[in-house]
Amino acid sequence: MTETWMLFERLAATYDQVLPFFAEFGAQLVEVVDPAPGARLLDVGSGRGAIAVAAAARGCAVTAVDAAPRMVSLLGAAHPGIDTRVMDIHRLDLPDHSYDLATGGFVIHLVTDPRRVLAELRRVLRPGATLALTTPGPCEDHGRWDAFNAVWAEFAPRADPRGRPDDIDVAAELHTAGFLDVRTTDLAVHLPVADPQTCWNFHMSHGFAVRLDALSPPDAAEYERRALTELTRMHDSGGIILDRGATVHLATNPG
């Protein structure tokens, strides 16, 4: 997915600020990896610091890198104790074997060359270090989001396919990169949302916004209208709960 950083540069001011969505996943991921205080942790595609902030709170020495300068600037201003850097994660300007743990939240499926990214992560991790990457995953929503998802299904065939995330078999890529002990675990968030407009604003504050970019202006306007109508129905039928899942891909660097 080329030039993805430009989308997130545009969204930086509102990213994870409407609802603490990525922050919730970040906190859960840090609980999964359970780093020791003082661990040197590299977080790639850090955004506004969902993982980095949670890890720093656990006493980790965190380096957070992102290709979007505005994301890095905002994270650094809010959390000056975190080492924040603008960096292309395909070419990490970091020394070999310098981190005890590396994380990446919802980024590996968006990069142009996953194999190069994984090779770089293996290079900067010390032998025996853990890598933890999240991608969108399953979540039980009891059918709450079926109608909302069906609206997009009507518009998707009209969307420009350029810029869509590539399908990636993360486990296979980790094995190819030479990582060992490849395994997965699932996370989920269930966030209550105050009203339909807040829910729509949330969707427009992260990668979901690329859907509207991929539609013609008339189709984008109609999709927004239909989506808000469905969110209003959800709100009036007992409230909106944002149900989303993530898969954590864990692996060990053999050195």
RAGIDA-V778447 format. One record per backbone hydrogen bond with DSSP energy under -0.5 kcal/mol. NH is the residue of the N-H (numbers start at 1). CO is the residue of the C=O. If there is no record, write none. Layout:
{{NH | CO} {NH | CO}}
This chain:
{{4 | 1} {6 | 3} {7 | 3} {7 | 4} {8 | 4} {9 | 5} {10 | 6} {11 | 7} {12 | 8} {12 | 9} {14 | 11} {15 | 11} {17 | 14} {18 | 14} {21 | 19} {24 | 20} {25 | 21} {26 | 22} {27 | 23} {28 | 24} {29 | 25} {30 | 26} {31 | 27} {32 | 28} {33 | 29} {34 | 30} {38 | 59} {39 | 36} {41 | 39} {41 | 61} {42 | 101} {43 | 41} {43 | 63} {44 | 42} {44 | 103} {45 | 65} {46 | 65} {49 | 46} {50 | 46} {53 | 49} {54 | 50} {55 | 51} {56 | 52} {57 | 53} {58 | 54} {58 | 55} {59 | 56} {60 | 55} {61 | 39} {62 | 60} {63 | 41} {64 | 62} {64 | 83} {65 | 43} {66 | 85} {69 | 67} {72 | 68} {73 | 69} {74 | 70} {75 | 71} {76 | 72} {77 | 73} {78 | 74} {79 | 75} {82 | 79} {83 | 62} {84 | 82} {85 | 64} {87 | 66} {87 | 85} {89 | 87} {91 | 88} {94 | 92} {97 | 123} {98 | 95} {98 | 124} {99 | 124} {100 | 40} {101 | 40} {102 | 130} {103 | 42} {104 | 132} {105 | 44} {106 | 104} {106 | 134} {107 | 134} {110 | 107} {111 | 107} {117 | 113} {118 | 114} {119 | 115} {120 | 116} {121 | 117} {122 | 118} {123 | 119} {124 | 120} {125 | 121} {126 | 99} {128 | 253} {129 | 126} {130 | 100} {131 | 251} {132 | 102} {133 | 249} {134 | 104} {135 | 247} {137 | 245} {141 | 139} {144 | 141} {146 | 143} {149 | 145} {150 | 146} {151 | 147} {152 | 148} {153 | 149} {154 | 150} {154 | 151} {155 | 151} {155 | 152} {156 | 152} {157 | 153} {158 | 155} {159 | 156} {160 | 214} {164 | 161} {166 | 109} {170 | 168} {173 | 169} {174 | 170} {175 | 171} {176 | 172} {177 | 173} {178 | 175} {179 | 174} {180 | 252} {183 | 250} {185 | 248} {187 | 246} {189 | 244} {191 | 242} {192 | 190} {193 | 240} {199 | 195} {200 | 196} {201 | 197} {202 | 198} {203 | 199} {204 | 200} {205 | 202} {206 | 203} {209 | 206} {210 | 207} {211 | 208} {212 | 209} {213 | 209} {214 | 210} {215 | 212} {220 | 216} {221 | 217} {222 | 218} {223 | 219} {224 | 220} {225 | 221} {226 | 222} {227 | 223} {228 | 224} {229 | 225} {230 | 226} {231 | 227} {232 | 228} {233 | 229} {234 | 230} {235 | 231} {236 | 232} {237 | 233} {237 | 234} {238 | 235} {239 | 234} {240 | 193} {241 | 239} {242 | 191} {243 | 241} {244 | 189} {244 | 242} {245 | 137} {246 | 187} {247 | 135} {248 | 185} {248 | 246} {249 | 133} {249 | 247} {250 | 183} {250 | 248} {251 | 131} {252 | 180} {253 | 129} {254 | 252}}
